[in-house]
Amino acid sequence: MTLIDTKNLQRAAHEFGEARGWGKYHSPKNLAMALSVEAAELVEIFQWKTEEESRGIMATDEREHVEQELADIAIYLSQLLNVLGVDLDAAVKAKMVVNAGKYPVPGGE
């Protein structure tokens, strides 16, 4: 399985928040809510777009907005992982094993 490494992102998100004294606000509840809000902001960009428009969004003036929302999502997710003590690399690898069992490659043995 391919190596997945999110440790640097988690460390950078933690250090950024700690340098600003935000740790006191980073409860699991608050971070989960913030993550949900940022995901909703990403969804809003695609709202009312056709399938074709949504596939071409990165070739429009919305590209930077999409990238910023994705970055916000990654930052909040990283901060939530830190607070909960979750090793995302291990969690993703374990989930991919579960998914491989549920959804085998068609025609694969």
HUFENSUL-V454854 format. One record per pair of residues at least 6 apart in sequence whose C-alpha atoms are under 6 Angstrom apart, sorted by the first residue. I is the first residue (numbers start at 0). GAP is how many residues later the second one is. D is the distance in whole Angstrom. If there is no record, write none. Layout:
i=<I,I>
gap=<GAP,GAP>
d=<D,D>
This chain:
i=<3,9,12,30,34,34,37,41>
gap=<85,68,62,49,38,41,35,27>
d=<6,5,6,6,6,5,6,6>
